[in-house]
Amino acid sequence: MTQIAPPHELAVGPEPSGPRRAAVGFIFVTILLDMLSIGMILPILPKLIESFTDNNTADAARIYGLFGTAWALMQFFASPILGGLSDRFGRRPVILLSNLGLGLDYILMALAPSLRWLFVGRVISGITSASISTSFAYIADVTPQEKRAAVFGKVGAAFGVGFIFGPAMGGLLGGIDPRLPFWVAAGLSLANALYGYFVLPESLAPERRSQFRWRSANPIGAVQLLSSNAKLAGMAIVAFCAEIAHVALAATFVLYASYRYNWDQTTVGLALAFVGFCTTVVQGFLVGPAVKLFGERRSQVIGYLGGAAGFLIYALAPTGALFWIGIPVMTLWGIAKPATAGVMTRLVTPEQQGKLQGATTSMNSIAALIGPFMFTAIFAYFIEPTAPVRFPGAPFLLAGALLIVSMLIAGTSTPPQSKSGAASGA
């Protein structure tokens, strides 16, 4: 009979065991609760900001972009520190503290009487929102190299499940009271912290932990890890361009749908729920078979090409009904990200997994620093009365072009994978 090992005895081996499968299940629930919380406030926050600007959509877009930039700046500085701390003290305490901080932050935002207080809430959220990147380091701890892309895809399905119910709940609750989704999100995050405290085991054994060094924990030092070899640097560029493109959705979707199609909060929430459903199908059922059938390189090409086609539909769809067609096309993008993440985790040592996730999150934060301001500024420019051409879909065209860049680099830079799952020459 297989016995459940103590948490400190979980380690990477050739085959996934019962404890490892259970650990991945715990992380799935952790990410699911996080995504439910984030999904609930996603259709509400831009409109709440707009309510503080006398319903001026262009001004709200610029302020929302500023909020996103501040959040990303905090991520940029905090993520490598938390990644280094997780390599030194383990993944579990970082995940628990992150969930606790998010719960308290949502309470602050629920009570915020002004844009300044909402801004403070986003700053705190940027500091504490490390549980997802640390969760992926957790998965790398307990999953063999050759299985990571498939497991990342299955755990990534939690994003989709969260976005099925989260935005729909947020839209419905926001119709009752725009502050209610923040209270419910706070309850979910605090419940997540409580769940993890009693259920989540530690994944990083004491003998596999590394010393915490400020030199590598600062954002510049952390990002330098991504340039430590040419293969990892190439994959970092792939992930970076894709992350900038992803920001276009978070930064402009709610305002774009409201402006162009006159969607209310409920319709936006339902659209995001459909995104979540399609994402769950792709990441839960297609990633593993796709990587097995096509390999990591072709899976990335297929995924990024699908994302670019989806952005093109988003940008050009003249009606809301046609926009919905782009959603399942867009979510094919979900095949690419787990494959990219799987490649990157096998290009570093087990002791560097936390640093890798911290560095990747810092890189994503740079993208999030650039993206919100850039995409909301483009959106605001093309809806102003003085714009030479009214084209609110311009941010999505730019995002699609970035995914084409990711596709081209992934097609030429992904290292071959040996039968053992290690990158050749890594």
C-alpha positions as CSV (number, residue, x, y, z in Angstrom):
1,M,0.0,0.0,0.0
2,T,1.3,3.5,-0.9
3,Q,1.7,5.6,2.2
4,I,1.4,9.4,2.2
5,A,4.8,10.8,2.8
6,P,5.4,13.6,5.2
7,P,5.4,17.0,3.4
8,H,9.1,17.4,3.6
9,E,9.7,14.1,1.9
10,L,7.9,15.1,-1.3
11,A,10.5,15.1,-4.1
12,V,10.8,14.9,-7.8
13,G,11.1,11.3,-9.1
14,P,10.7,9.4,-12.3
15,E,6.9,8.7,-11.9
16,P,4.2,10.7,-10.2
17,S,3.1,9.1,-7.0
18,G,0.0,9.4,-4.8
19,P,1.5,12.3,-2.7
20,R,2.5,14.2,-5.8
21,R,-0.9,13.8,-7.4
22,A,-2.5,15.0,-4.2
23,A,-0.2,18.0,-4.0
24,V,-1.1,19.0,-7.5
25,G,-4.8,18.7,-6.5
26,F,-4.1,21.1,-3.6
27,I,-2.5,23.6,-5.9
28,F,-5.4,23.3,-8.4
29,V,-7.8,24.3,-5.6
30,T,-5.5,27.1,-4.5
31,I,-5.3,28.6,-8.0
32,L,-9.1,27.9,-8.6
33,L,-10.0,30.0,-5.5
34,D,-7.5,32.7,-6.5
35,M,-9.1,32.9,-10.0
36,L,-12.6,33.0,-8.7
37,S,-11.6,36.0,-6.6
38,I,-9.8,37.8,-9.4
39,G,-12.5,36.8,-11.9
40,M,-15.3,38.3,-9.8
41,I,-13.7,41.8,-9.6
42,L,-12.5,41.8,-13.2
43,P,-15.8,43.0,-14.8
44,I,-16.4,45.4,-11.9
45,L,-13.2,47.3,-11.2
46,P,-13.0,49.3,-14.5
47,K,-16.6,50.3,-14.1
48,L,-16.0,51.3,-10.5
49,I,-13.2,53.5,-11.6
50,E,-15.4,54.9,-14.3
51,S,-18.0,55.9,-11.6
52,F,-15.3,58.1,-9.9
53,T,-14.7,59.9,-13.2
54,D,-18.2,61.0,-13.9
55,N,-18.6,58.1,-16.4
56,N,-15.9,59.4,-18.7
57,T,-14.7,56.2,-20.5
58,A,-11.5,57.7,-21.9
59,D,-10.4,59.0,-18.5
60,A,-11.3,55.7,-16.9
61,A,-9.2,53.8,-19.4
62,R,-6.2,56.0,-18.6
63,I,-6.7,55.6,-14.9
64,Y,-7.2,51.9,-15.2
65,G,-4.0,51.7,-17.1
66,L,-2.2,53.6,-14.3
67,F,-3.6,51.2,-11.8
68,G,-2.3,48.3,-13.8
69,T,1.1,49.8,-14.1
70,A,1.3,50.4,-10.3
71,W,0.3,46.8,-9.7
72,A,2.9,45.5,-12.1
73,L,5.6,47.7,-10.6
74,M,5.0,46.1,-7.2
75,Q,5.1,42.7,-8.8
76,F,8.4,43.6,-10.5
77,F,10.1,44.3,-7.1
78,A,8.3,41.8,-4.9
79,S,8.2,38.7,-7.1
80,P,12.0,37.9,-7.1
81,I,12.2,38.4,-3.4
82,L,9.3,36.1,-2.8
83,G,10.7,33.6,-5.3
84,G,14.0,33.6,-3.4
85,L,12.3,33.3,-0.1
86,S,10.4,30.3,-1.4
87,D,13.7,28.6,-2.4
88,R,15.0,29.3,1.1
89,F,12.0,28.7,3.4
90,G,9.7,26.6,1.1
91,R,6.7,27.3,-1.1
92,R,4.0,26.8,1.5
93,P,4.5,29.9,3.7
94,V,4.8,32.2,0.6
95,I,1.5,30.8,-0.8
96,L,-0.3,31.2,2.5
97,L,0.9,34.7,3.2
98,S,0.0,35.7,-0.3
99,N,-3.6,34.5,0.0
100,L,-4.0,36.2,3.4
101,G,-2.7,39.4,1.9
102,L,-5.1,39.3,-1.0
103,G,-8.0,38.7,1.3
104,L,-7.2,41.8,3.4
105,D,-6.6,43.8,0.2
106,Y,-10.0,43.0,-1.2
107,I,-11.6,44.2,2.1
108,L,-9.7,47.4,1.7
109,M,-10.9,47.8,-1.8
110,A,-14.5,47.0,-0.8
111,L,-14.4,49.9,1.7
112,A,-12.4,52.3,-0.6
113,P,-14.2,55.7,-0.6
114,S,-12.1,57.2,-3.4
115,L,-9.7,56.5,-6.3
116,R,-6.7,57.0,-4.0
117,W,-7.8,54.2,-1.7
118,L,-8.5,51.9,-4.7
119,F,-5.0,52.8,-5.9
120,V,-3.5,51.8,-2.5
121,G,-5.4,48.5,-2.7
122,R,-3.9,47.7,-6.1
123,V,-0.4,48.5,-4.8
124,I,-0.9,46.0,-1.9
125,S,-2.4,43.5,-4.3
126,G,0.7,43.7,-6.5
127,I,3.0,43.0,-3.5
128,T,0.9,40.0,-2.2
129,S,-0.1,38.4,-5.5
130,A,2.7,35.8,-5.6
131,S,0.8,32.6,-4.9
132,I,0.3,31.7,-8.6
133,S,4.0,31.9,-9.6
134,T,5.0,30.2,-6.4
135,S,2.4,27.5,-7.1
136,F,4.0,26.8,-10.5
137,A,7.4,26.4,-8.7
138,Y,5.6,24.0,-6.4
139,I,4.4,22.0,-9.4
140,A,8.0,21.9,-10.8
141,D,9.1,20.5,-7.4
142,V,6.8,17.5,-7.5
143,T,6.5,16.7,-11.2
144,P,9.0,14.9,-13.5
145,Q,10.4,17.2,-16.2
146,E,8.8,15.3,-19.1
147,K,5.3,15.7,-17.6
148,R,5.4,19.3,-16.6
149,A,3.8,20.8,-19.7
150,A,0.8,18.5,-19.4
151,V,0.5,19.1,-15.6
152,F,0.8,22.9,-16.1
153,G,-2.0,22.6,-18.6
154,K,-4.2,20.7,-16.2
155,V,-3.5,23.1,-13.4
156,G,-4.0,25.9,-15.8
157,A,-7.5,24.6,-16.3
158,A,-8.1,26.1,-12.8
159,F,-7.8,29.5,-14.5
160,G,-10.5,28.6,-16.9
161,V,-12.9,27.1,-14.2
162,G,-12.3,30.2,-12.1
163,F,-13.1,32.4,-15.0
164,I,-16.3,30.5,-15.8
165,F,-17.8,31.2,-12.5
166,G,-15.9,34.3,-11.3
167,P,-16.8,36.9,-13.9
168,A,-20.4,35.6,-14.1
169,M,-20.7,35.9,-10.3
170,G,-19.0,39.3,-10.3
171,G,-21.4,40.6,-13.0
172,L,-24.4,39.4,-11.2
173,L,-23.2,40.5,-7.7
174,G,-22.1,43.8,-9.2
175,G,-25.6,44.4,-10.5
176,I,-26.8,44.3,-6.9
177,D,-23.9,46.4,-5.4
178,P,-20.6,47.2,-7.1
179,R,-18.8,46.6,-3.8
180,L,-20.3,43.2,-3.2
181,P,-17.9,41.2,-5.4
182,F,-14.9,42.6,-3.4
183,W,-16.4,41.3,-0.2
184,V,-17.0,37.8,-1.7
185,A,-13.5,37.8,-3.2
186,A,-12.1,38.6,0.2
187,G,-14.0,35.7,1.7
188,L,-12.7,33.3,-0.9
189,S,-9.1,34.5,-0.5
190,L,-9.2,34.2,3.3
191,A,-10.8,30.7,2.9
192,N,-8.0,29.8,0.5
193,A,-5.4,30.8,3.1
194,L,-7.2,28.7,5.8
195,Y,-7.5,25.8,3.4
196,G,-3.8,25.9,2.6
197,Y,-2.9,26.1,6.3
198,F,-4.6,22.8,7.1
199,V,-4.2,20.9,3.8
200,L,-1.2,22.1,1.7
201,P,2.0,20.2,2.3
202,E,5.5,21.6,1.7
203,S,7.0,20.6,-1.6
204,L,10.6,21.6,-1.2
205,A,12.7,19.4,1.0
206,P,15.2,21.1,3.4
207,E,18.2,19.6,1.7
208,R,17.1,21.1,-1.7
209,R,16.7,24.6,-0.4
210,S,19.2,27.4,-1.3
211,Q,20.5,30.4,0.5
212,F,18.6,33.7,0.1
213,R,20.8,36.3,-1.6
214,W,19.7,39.9,-2.2
215,R,22.0,40.0,-5.2
216,S,19.8,37.4,-7.0
217,A,16.6,38.5,-5.3
218,N,16.5,42.0,-6.8
219,P,14.6,42.3,-10.1
220,I,17.6,42.9,-12.3
221,G,19.5,39.9,-10.7
222,A,16.5,37.7,-11.1
223,V,15.9,38.6,-14.7
224,Q,19.6,37.9,-15.4
225,L,18.9,34.2,-14.7
226,L,16.8,34.2,-17.9
227,S,19.9,35.2,-19.9
228,S,22.1,32.6,-18.3
229,N,22.0,30.5,-21.5
230,A,20.9,31.2,-25.0
231,K,18.0,28.7,-25.0
232,L,16.5,30.1,-21.9
233,A,16.9,33.6,-23.2
234,G,15.0,32.7,-26.4
235,M,12.1,31.2,-24.5
236,A,12.1,34.2,-22.2
237,I,11.5,36.5,-25.2
238,V,8.7,34.2,-26.4
239,A,7.0,34.4,-23.0
240,F,7.6,38.2,-22.7
241,C,6.0,39.1,-26.0
242,A,3.0,36.8,-25.2
243,E,2.6,38.4,-21.8
244,I,2.5,41.9,-23.3
245,A,-0.2,40.7,-25.7
246,H,-2.1,39.2,-22.8
247,V,-2.2,42.5,-21.0
248,A,-4.3,43.9,-23.9
249,L,-7.2,41.8,-22.7
250,A,-7.0,42.7,-19.1
251,A,-6.4,46.4,-19.8
252,T,-9.1,47.1,-22.4
253,F,-11.6,44.3,-22.7
254,V,-14.2,45.5,-20.3
255,L,-14.1,49.1,-21.5
256,Y,-13.9,48.0,-25.2
257,A,-16.9,45.8,-24.9
258,S,-18.9,48.4,-23.1
259,Y,-17.9,51.2,-25.6
260,R,-18.2,49.3,-28.8
261,Y,-21.1,46.8,-28.1
262,N,-22.9,48.6,-25.2
263,W,-22.5,45.5,-23.1
264,D,-23.5,45.8,-19.4
265,Q,-21.7,44.2,-16.5
266,T,-23.8,41.0,-16.7
267,T,-23.0,40.5,-20.4
268,V,-19.3,41.2,-19.8
269,G,-19.3,38.7,-17.0
270,L,-21.0,36.1,-19.2
271,A,-18.5,36.7,-22.0
272,L,-15.6,36.2,-19.5
273,A,-17.3,33.1,-18.2
274,F,-17.4,31.7,-21.8
275,V,-13.7,32.5,-22.0
276,G,-13.2,30.5,-18.9
277,F,-15.2,27.6,-20.2
278,C,-13.2,27.5,-23.5
279,T,-9.9,27.9,-21.5
280,T,-10.8,25.0,-19.3
281,V,-11.5,22.7,-22.3
282,V,-8.3,23.7,-24.0
283,Q,-6.0,23.5,-20.9
284,G,-7.7,20.6,-19.2
285,F,-8.1,18.3,-22.2
286,L,-6.0,19.5,-25.2
287,V,-2.6,20.6,-23.8
288,G,-1.4,17.1,-22.8
289,P,-2.5,15.4,-26.0
290,A,-1.2,18.3,-28.1
291,V,2.3,18.3,-26.5
292,K,2.4,14.5,-26.8
293,L,1.3,14.5,-30.4
294,F,3.0,17.6,-31.8
295,G,5.8,18.2,-29.3
296,E,6.5,21.4,-27.5
297,R,7.7,23.4,-30.5
298,R,4.7,22.8,-32.7
299,S,2.3,23.1,-29.8
300,Q,3.6,26.7,-29.2
301,V,3.3,27.5,-32.9
302,I,-0.4,26.3,-33.0
303,G,-1.2,28.1,-29.7
304,Y,0.3,31.4,-30.6
305,L,-1.2,31.4,-34.1
306,G,-4.6,30.7,-32.6
307,G,-4.3,33.6,-30.2
308,A,-3.2,36.0,-33.0
309,A,-6.3,34.9,-35.1
310,G,-8.5,35.5,-32.1
311,F,-7.2,39.0,-31.6
312,L,-7.8,39.8,-35.2
313,I,-11.5,38.7,-34.8
314,Y,-11.7,40.8,-31.6
315,A,-10.3,43.9,-33.4
316,L,-12.5,43.7,-36.5
317,A,-15.8,42.2,-35.2
318,P,-18.5,44.9,-36.0
319,T,-21.0,43.3,-33.7
320,G,-21.0,41.6,-30.3
321,A,-22.3,38.3,-31.8
322,L,-19.2,38.1,-34.1
323,F,-16.9,39.0,-31.2
324,W,-18.1,35.8,-29.4
325,I,-16.9,33.7,-32.3
326,G,-13.3,34.9,-31.6
327,I,-13.4,33.6,-28.0
328,P,-12.9,29.8,-28.8
329,V,-10.3,30.7,-31.4
330,M,-8.5,32.9,-28.9
331,T,-8.4,30.2,-26.2
332,L,-6.3,27.9,-28.5
333,W,-3.5,30.2,-27.2
334,G,-3.8,28.1,-24.0
335,I,-1.9,25.3,-25.7
336,A,1.2,27.4,-26.0
337,K,1.8,28.8,-22.5
338,P,2.1,25.5,-20.6
339,A,4.5,24.2,-23.4
340,T,6.6,27.3,-23.0
341,A,6.6,27.0,-19.2
342,G,7.6,23.3,-19.4
343,V,10.5,24.1,-21.6
344,M,11.8,26.8,-19.3
345,T,11.6,24.7,-16.1
346,R,13.8,22.0,-17.6
347,L,16.5,24.6,-18.6
348,V,17.3,25.3,-14.9
349,T,18.2,23.1,-11.9
350,P,15.7,22.0,-9.2
351,E,17.2,24.5,-6.8
352,Q,16.5,27.3,-9.2
353,Q,12.8,26.7,-9.8
354,G,11.7,29.3,-7.3
355,K,14.1,31.8,-8.8
356,L,12.9,31.0,-12.3
357,Q,9.3,31.6,-11.3
358,G,10.3,34.8,-9.5
359,A,12.3,35.9,-12.6
360,T,9.5,35.0,-14.9
361,T,7.0,36.9,-12.8
362,S,9.3,39.9,-12.8
363,M,9.6,39.7,-16.6
364,N,5.8,39.5,-16.7
365,S,5.7,42.5,-14.5
366,I,7.8,44.5,-16.9
367,A,5.3,43.5,-19.6
368,A,2.5,44.6,-17.3
369,L,4.3,47.9,-16.7
370,I,4.4,48.6,-20.4
371,G,1.1,47.0,-21.4
372,P,-1.6,48.8,-19.4
373,F,-0.4,52.2,-20.2
374,M,0.4,51.4,-23.9
375,F,-2.9,49.6,-24.7
376,T,-5.2,51.9,-22.7
377,A,-3.5,54.9,-24.3
378,I,-4.0,53.4,-27.8
379,F,-7.6,52.6,-27.0
380,A,-8.3,56.1,-25.6
381,Y,-6.6,57.7,-28.6
382,F,-8.7,55.9,-31.1
383,I,-12.0,56.6,-29.4
384,E,-11.3,60.4,-28.9
385,P,-13.4,62.7,-31.2
386,T,-10.1,64.1,-32.5
387,A,-8.8,60.7,-33.7
388,P,-8.1,60.5,-37.4
389,V,-9.9,57.2,-37.5
390,R,-12.3,55.7,-35.0
391,F,-10.8,52.2,-34.4
392,P,-11.2,51.0,-30.8
393,G,-9.9,47.5,-31.8
394,A,-6.4,48.9,-32.5
395,P,-4.9,47.5,-29.2
396,F,-6.0,44.0,-30.2
397,L,-4.3,44.2,-33.6
398,L,-1.0,45.1,-31.9
399,A,-1.4,42.2,-29.4
400,G,-2.0,39.8,-32.3
401,A,1.2,41.0,-34.0
402,L,3.1,40.3,-30.7
403,L,1.8,36.8,-30.7
404,I,3.1,36.3,-34.2
405,V,6.5,37.3,-33.0
406,S,6.2,34.8,-30.1
407,M,5.2,32.1,-32.7
408,L,8.2,32.8,-34.9
409,I,10.8,32.8,-32.1
410,A,9.3,29.6,-30.5
411,G,9.4,27.9,-33.8
412,T,13.1,28.4,-34.1
413,S,14.3,28.6,-30.5
414,T,12.6,25.7,-28.7
415,P,15.3,23.2,-27.8
416,P,14.8,19.5,-28.7
417,Q,13.5,17.2,-25.9
418,S,15.2,14.0,-25.1
419,K,13.3,10.9,-24.1
420,S,14.2,11.6,-20.4
421,G,12.6,15.0,-20.8
422,A,15.8,17.0,-20.5
423,A,16.6,19.6,-23.1
424,S,19.4,18.6,-25.3
425,G,22.4,20.6,-24.6
426,A,20.9,22.3,-21.5
